[in-house]
């Protein structure tokens, strides 16, 4: 049988190999990806950002462009649904899917709960390892749930897709050995912990900037673990993302303050650990960057009414331009200093502990290291 998209698949596989993205401890994942190709889990219409808006890419009219959306680079998702001008579902980038499944430490026979079925591809990969009938996926969108069921059926995968609110889990099938979410949460729902066996594992994106792996305690009263990787994730449906975009805030909020910015802002473009630390401390501040060989520009906004621009020319000091009720450049600079004062911990030095009372982020040591409560609007490293 001719592999219709063999060239694109091979190119992505080779890129994954070159980047070291195939996990050595989980060789089954590469086998599953080969057996269940991405293109069998996406609709005929995908979406591409053209610099101004999302435009459709249809298989019927431009199959080559469509295939490129499916099999882009290891870090390229395929947008499968747009709602109100924003992406609301995607086929996640292959490197992140692989990394999260590796973090899940999935074994044959495990009972798996997935939150966010999407197109069904992640559930299919999990079922390849866990076995037929061992995976239950919950999807809030009935149309996406129906699509996922059809994709699973057409590829011969036996897995259950239920319509429901992922925050509530799926208690009818509990307890589970493994729980995995395909969307980001700001606080891990306690229901996920309650529905996981003691010593079971929960893997979820947190804060739209990384994913964490948690192990449930023997008494079931807490779950704790470490950050596993850096990536951007869509938030749960209904998550407040700020009512206004950067362009809207820039057009309506004049610059009211201008001052030298003594730090080199280039790390805001390239240092994932710094960006994660800022996300921990300033959860509502968005960071957008643009860089070339000579300069970098950083835009900050809060999704509401404040914004800042940081410039770093090829030579000379940078400048911070700020507008709105908050001084976001000042807040970022202060949070940056706190991160450095506490030893500039890397992404992998951060951990998380979940209890019925809420979510606590910490670095270094769970009990004695600097920590931050996820329920705070604006946090800091607190001892």
C-alpha positions as CSV (number, residue, x, y, z in Angstrom):
1,X,0.0,0.0,0.0
2,X,1.4,3.4,-1.0
3,X,1.9,5.8,1.9
4,X,0.2,8.9,0.7
5,X,2.0,11.3,2.9
6,X,5.2,9.2,3.3
7,X,7.6,12.0,2.4
8,X,6.1,14.4,4.9
9,X,6.0,11.8,7.6
10,X,9.6,10.7,7.0
11,X,10.8,14.3,7.1
12,X,9.1,14.9,10.5
13,X,10.4,11.6,11.9
14,X,13.9,12.5,10.8
15,X,13.6,16.0,12.4
16,X,12.4,14.3,15.6
17,X,15.5,12.0,15.5
18,X,17.9,14.9,14.9
19,X,16.4,16.9,17.7
20,X,16.6,13.9,20.1
21,X,12.8,14.0,20.6
22,X,12.1,10.3,20.6
23,X,12.3,9.1,24.2
24,X,14.8,6.3,24.8
25,X,12.9,4.9,27.8
26,X,9.6,4.7,25.8
27,X,10.3,3.1,22.4
28,X,6.6,2.1,22.1
29,X,5.7,5.8,21.4
30,X,7.6,5.8,18.1
31,X,5.9,2.5,17.2
32,X,2.5,4.0,18.0
33,X,3.2,7.2,16.0
34,X,4.2,5.0,13.0
35,X,1.1,2.8,13.3
36,X,-1.3,5.7,13.8
37,X,-0.3,8.5,11.5
38,X,-1.4,12.1,12.3
39,X,-3.2,12.6,9.0
40,X,-5.8,10.1,9.9
41,X,-6.9,12.2,12.9
42,X,-7.4,15.6,11.3
43,X,-10.3,17.1,9.3
44,X,-10.1,18.2,5.7
45,X,-10.0,21.8,6.8
46,X,-7.1,23.1,8.9
47,X,-6.2,26.7,9.8
48,X,-3.0,28.8,9.3
49,X,-2.0,32.1,10.8
50,X,-1.1,34.5,8.0
51,X,0.2,37.2,10.2
52,X,-3.1,38.9,10.7
53,X,-5.8,36.3,11.0
54,X,-6.4,32.5,10.7
55,X,-7.1,31.4,7.2
56,X,-8.4,28.0,6.1
57,X,-6.2,25.4,4.5
58,X,-8.4,22.8,2.7
59,X,-7.2,19.4,1.6
60,X,-9.5,19.5,-1.5
61,X,-8.0,22.7,-2.9
62,X,-4.3,22.5,-1.7
63,X,-3.4,19.1,-0.5
64,X,0.3,19.9,-0.3
65,X,-0.3,22.9,2.0
66,X,-2.7,20.8,4.1
67,X,-0.1,18.0,4.5
68,X,2.5,20.6,5.5
69,X,0.1,21.8,8.3
70,X,-0.3,18.2,9.5
71,X,3.4,17.3,9.2
72,X,5.2,20.6,10.0
73,X,8.1,20.6,12.4
74,X,8.3,18.8,15.7
75,X,7.0,21.9,17.5
76,X,4.2,22.8,15.0
77,X,0.6,22.1,15.9
78,X,-2.1,21.7,13.3
79,X,-5.1,24.0,14.2
80,X,-8.3,22.1,13.7
81,X,-10.9,24.5,15.0
82,X,-11.4,28.3,15.2
83,X,-14.1,29.8,17.4
84,X,-14.5,33.6,17.6
85,X,-11.2,34.1,15.8
86,X,-9.3,32.0,18.3
87,X,-8.0,28.5,18.1
88,X,-10.1,26.2,20.3
89,X,-8.7,22.8,19.2
90,X,-5.6,21.4,17.5
91,X,-3.6,18.4,16.7
92,X,-0.8,19.1,19.2
93,X,2.8,19.3,17.9
94,X,4.3,15.9,17.8
95,X,7.3,16.6,20.0
96,X,5.0,17.7,22.9
97,X,2.6,14.7,22.5
98,X,5.6,12.3,22.6
99,X,7.1,14.1,25.6
100,X,3.9,14.1,27.6
101,X,3.3,10.4,26.9
102,X,6.8,9.6,28.0
103,X,6.2,11.5,31.2
104,X,3.0,9.5,31.8
105,X,5.0,6.3,32.2
106,X,2.2,4.3,30.7
107,X,2.2,0.5,30.9
108,X,0.0,-2.2,29.3
109,X,-3.2,-2.8,31.2
110,X,-3.3,0.6,32.8
111,X,-6.6,2.4,33.0
112,X,-6.3,5.8,31.5
113,X,-8.4,8.9,31.8
114,X,-7.7,11.6,29.1
115,X,-9.2,15.1,29.4
116,X,-9.7,16.8,26.0
117,X,-10.2,14.2,23.2
118,X,-9.7,16.8,20.4
119,X,-9.2,14.7,17.2
120,X,-8.6,11.5,19.1
121,X,-5.0,11.0,18.2
122,X,-3.6,11.2,21.7
123,X,-6.2,8.7,23.0
124,X,-5.3,6.4,20.1
125,X,-1.6,6.5,21.0
126,X,-2.4,5.8,24.7
127,X,-4.6,2.9,23.7
128,X,-1.8,1.5,21.6
129,X,0.1,1.0,24.8
130,X,-2.6,0.4,27.4
131,X,-4.7,-1.9,25.3
132,X,-8.3,-2.0,23.9
133,X,-11.0,-0.5,26.1
134,X,-8.5,0.8,28.7
135,X,-8.7,4.5,27.7
136,X,-11.6,6.9,28.4
137,X,-11.4,10.4,26.9
138,X,-13.7,13.3,28.0
139,X,-14.4,16.1,25.5
140,X,-16.6,19.1,26.3
141,X,-17.4,19.8,22.7
142,X,-20.0,17.3,21.3
143,X,-18.9,17.9,17.7
144,X,-15.3,17.2,18.6
145,X,-16.3,14.2,20.6
146,X,-18.2,12.8,17.6
147,X,-15.2,13.4,15.3
148,X,-12.8,11.8,17.8
149,X,-15.1,8.7,18.0
150,X,-15.2,8.4,14.2
151,X,-11.4,8.8,13.9
152,X,-10.8,6.1,16.5
153,X,-13.3,3.8,14.9
154,X,-11.8,4.3,11.4
155,X,-8.3,3.4,12.6
156,X,-9.5,0.3,14.6
157,X,-8.8,1.8,18.0
158,X,-11.0,0.7,20.9
159,X,-11.4,3.6,23.3
160,X,-14.3,5.5,24.8
161,X,-15.1,9.1,24.2
162,X,-17.5,10.8,26.6
163,X,-19.0,14.3,26.4
164,X,-18.5,16.2,29.7
165,X,-16.5,18.8,31.6
166,X,-12.9,17.7,31.9
167,X,-12.6,19.5,35.2
168,X,-14.9,16.9,36.7
169,X,-13.0,14.0,35.3
170,X,-15.1,10.9,34.6
171,X,-16.0,9.3,38.0
172,X,-17.9,6.4,36.4
173,X,-14.7,4.8,35.3
174,X,-12.5,5.6,38.4
175,X,-10.1,4.8,39.8
176,X,-7.5,5.3,37.0
177,X,-3.8,4.4,36.9
178,X,-3.0,7.3,34.7
179,X,-4.6,10.7,34.0
180,X,-3.5,13.0,31.2
181,X,-4.8,16.4,30.1
182,X,-4.3,17.8,26.6
183,X,-5.2,21.4,27.6
184,X,-3.7,23.8,30.1
185,X,-5.1,24.4,33.5
186,X,-4.1,27.2,36.0
187,X,-5.1,24.9,38.9
188,X,-5.2,21.1,38.7
189,X,-8.8,20.0,39.6
190,X,-8.9,18.0,42.8
191,X,-11.3,15.6,41.0
192,X,-8.4,14.4,39.0
193,X,-6.5,13.5,42.1
194,X,-9.5,11.8,43.7
195,X,-10.0,9.6,40.6
196,X,-6.4,8.5,40.4
197,X,-5.1,5.4,42.3
198,X,-2.5,5.9,45.1
199,X,0.9,6.0,43.3
200,X,-0.9,6.8,40.1
201,X,0.4,9.5,37.8
202,X,-1.2,12.7,36.4
203,X,0.4,14.6,33.5
204,X,-1.0,18.0,32.6
205,X,0.0,21.3,31.0
206,X,0.1,24.0,33.5
207,X,-0.1,27.7,32.9
208,X,0.0,27.3,29.1
209,X,3.8,27.2,29.2
210,X,4.9,23.8,30.4
211,X,3.7,20.4,31.7
212,X,4.0,18.7,35.0
213,X,4.0,15.1,36.2
214,X,2.4,14.4,39.6
215,X,2.3,11.3,41.7
216,X,-0.6,10.7,44.0
217,X,0.3,9.9,47.6
218,X,-0.5,6.6,49.3
219,X,-3.3,8.2,51.3
220,X,-4.7,10.0,48.3
221,X,-4.6,13.4,50.1
222,X,-2.1,15.1,47.8
223,X,-0.2,14.8,44.5
224,X,3.2,16.2,43.9
225,X,5.8,16.2,41.2
226,X,8.2,18.2,38.9
227,X,7.8,20.2,35.7
228,X,8.8,18.1,32.7
229,X,9.1,20.4,29.7
230,X,8.3,23.7,28.1
231,X,5.6,24.3,25.5
232,X,2.6,26.5,24.9
233,X,-0.8,24.9,25.3
234,X,-4.4,26.0,24.8
235,X,-6.3,26.7,28.0
236,X,-9.4,24.9,29.2
237,X,-12.6,26.1,27.6
238,X,-14.0,29.0,29.5
239,X,-10.7,30.1,30.9
240,X,-10.4,33.9,31.2
241,X,-7.7,34.9,28.7
242,X,-8.2,38.6,29.0
243,X,-10.9,40.4,27.0
244,X,-8.6,42.4,24.8
245,X,-5.7,41.6,22.5
246,X,-2.3,43.3,22.4
247,X,-3.2,45.3,19.3
248,X,-6.5,46.5,20.9
249,X,-4.7,47.7,24.1
250,X,-1.9,49.4,22.1
251,X,-4.4,51.3,20.0
252,X,-6.3,52.6,23.0
253,X,-3.7,52.9,25.7
254,X,-1.2,55.8,25.1
255,X,2.4,55.6,26.4
256,X,2.5,57.5,29.7
257,X,6.0,56.6,30.9
258,X,9.4,56.2,29.2
259,X,12.6,55.2,30.9
260,X,15.9,53.4,30.3
261,X,15.6,49.6,30.6
262,X,19.0,48.6,32.0
263,X,18.6,44.9,31.5
264,X,19.2,43.2,28.2
265,X,15.7,42.0,27.3
266,X,17.0,39.3,24.9
267,X,16.5,36.5,27.4
268,X,12.7,37.3,27.3
269,X,12.9,35.9,23.7
270,X,15.0,32.9,24.4
271,X,15.3,31.8,28.0
272,X,12.4,29.4,28.7
273,X,13.2,29.1,32.4
274,X,13.0,32.9,32.9
275,X,9.7,33.0,31.0
276,X,8.3,30.2,33.2
277,X,9.4,32.0,36.3
278,X,7.6,35.1,35.1
279,X,4.5,33.1,34.4
280,X,4.6,31.7,37.9
281,X,4.9,35.2,39.5
282,X,2.8,37.2,37.0
283,X,0.2,34.8,35.7
284,X,-1.8,37.5,33.7
285,X,1.1,39.1,32.0
286,X,1.6,38.0,28.3
287,X,5.1,38.3,26.7
288,X,5.4,38.6,22.9
289,X,8.8,39.0,21.3
290,X,10.3,39.7,17.9
291,X,14.0,39.4,17.2
292,X,16.5,39.7,14.4
293,X,20.2,39.7,14.1
294,X,20.6,43.2,15.5
295,X,17.7,43.9,17.9
296,X,14.9,42.5,19.9
297,X,11.5,44.0,20.8
298,X,9.4,42.8,23.7
299,X,5.7,43.6,24.1
300,X,3.9,43.0,27.4
301,X,0.2,43.3,28.1
302,X,-2.3,42.1,30.7
303,X,-5.3,41.3,28.5
304,X,-7.1,44.2,30.0
305,X,-5.8,47.8,30.0
306,X,-2.0,47.9,30.5
307,X,0.9,47.4,28.2
308,X,4.6,48.0,27.8
309,X,7.2,47.8,25.1
310,X,10.9,47.0,25.7
311,X,13.5,47.7,23.0
312,X,17.0,46.5,22.7
313,X,18.9,48.2,19.8
314,X,22.1,46.8,18.4
315,X,24.1,49.2,20.6
316,X,23.3,51.4,23.5
317,X,20.8,51.1,26.3
318,X,17.2,49.8,25.8
319,X,14.0,51.7,26.6
320,X,10.8,50.8,28.4
321,X,7.6,52.4,27.2
322,X,4.6,51.9,29.5
323,X,0.9,52.7,29.5
324,X,-2.2,51.9,31.5
325,X,-2.8,51.6,35.3
326,X,0.0,49.0,35.8
327,X,3.7,49.5,35.0
328,X,4.3,46.1,33.5
329,X,7.9,46.7,32.6
330,X,8.6,47.5,36.3
331,X,6.7,44.3,37.4
332,X,8.6,42.1,35.0
333,X,11.9,43.6,36.1
334,X,11.1,43.0,39.8
335,X,10.0,39.4,39.1
336,X,13.1,38.8,37.1
337,X,15.2,40.1,40.0
338,X,13.4,37.8,42.5
339,X,14.0,34.8,40.2
340,X,17.8,35.6,40.1
341,X,17.9,36.3,43.9
342,X,16.6,32.8,44.4
343,X,19.3,31.2,42.2
344,X,17.6,31.5,38.8
345,X,16.0,28.1,39.0
346,X,15.5,26.3,35.7
347,X,12.1,25.1,34.5
348,X,13.1,21.6,35.8
349,X,13.8,23.0,39.3
350,X,10.1,23.9,39.7
351,X,7.6,21.5,41.2
352,X,3.9,21.4,42.1
353,X,1.9,20.1,45.1
354,X,-1.9,19.7,44.9
355,X,-4.1,19.4,48.0
356,X,-7.8,19.9,48.5
357,X,-6.9,23.5,49.4
358,X,-5.3,24.3,46.1
359,X,-2.2,24.3,44.0
360,X,1.3,25.4,45.2
361,X,4.2,25.9,42.9
362,X,7.7,25.7,44.4
363,X,11.3,25.5,43.4
364,X,14.2,23.4,44.8
365,X,12.5,21.6,47.7
366,X,8.8,21.1,48.2
367,X,8.8,21.9,51.9
368,X,11.5,24.5,52.2
369,X,12.0,26.1,48.8
370,X,10.5,29.4,47.6
371,X,6.8,28.9,46.8
372,X,3.8,30.5,45.2
373,X,0.1,29.8,45.5
374,X,-1.6,29.4,42.1
375,X,-4.8,31.0,43.5
376,X,-3.0,34.4,43.9
377,X,-3.5,36.9,41.1
378,X,0.0,38.2,41.2
379,X,2.5,36.1,43.0
380,X,6.1,36.2,44.2
381,X,8.6,33.8,45.5
382,X,7.6,33.5,49.2
383,X,9.4,31.6,51.9
